[in-house]
Amino acid sequence: MSHRDLYCDVCEGVAPFEPPPCVDGHGTDCPELICTGCGAAVVVSAFAVPVTRLAASRQPAHRRAA
């Protein structure tokens, strides 16, 4: 099994985390990880956030076009 070294709040330090047996079929790409030291679980999730542009009236004066 592959593992990642992440900070564990329970262990209060960096510890290896590995995916548990995944019933959803993710295998080693499972978003759930378990600390091998204490058993604390974390969910790793990546998501995209669209970047919006501020309206001209909300931009600082030094950024406004003359």
VENTAJO-V15588 format. One record per residue. N is the residue number from 1. RES is the residue in one small letter. SS is DSSP state (a for helix, b for strand, c for the rest). Layout:
N/RES/SS, N/RES/SS
//
This chain:
1/m/c, 2/s/c, 3/h/b, 4/r/b, 5/d/b, 6/l/b, 7/y/b, 8/c/b, 9/d/c, 10/v/c, 11/c/c, 12/e/c, 13/g/b, 14/v/b, 15/a/b, 16/p/b, 17/f/b, 18/e/b, 19/p/c, 20/p/c, 21/p/c, 22/c/c, 23/v/c, 24/d/c, 25/g/c, 26/h/c, 27/g/a, 28/t/a, 29/d/a, 30/c/c, 31/p/c, 32/e/b, 33/l/b, 34/i/b, 35/c/b, 36/t/c, 37/g/c, 38/c/c, 39/g/c, 40/a/c, 41/a/b, 42/v/b, 43/v/b, 44/v/c, 45/s/c, 46/a/c, 47/f/c, 48/a/c, 49/v/c, 50/p/c, 51/v/c, 52/t/c, 53/r/c, 54/l/c, 55/a/c, 56/a/a, 57/s/a, 58/r/a, 59/q/c, 60/p/c, 61/a/a, 62/h/a, 63/r/a, 64/r/c, 65/a/c, 66/a/c
//
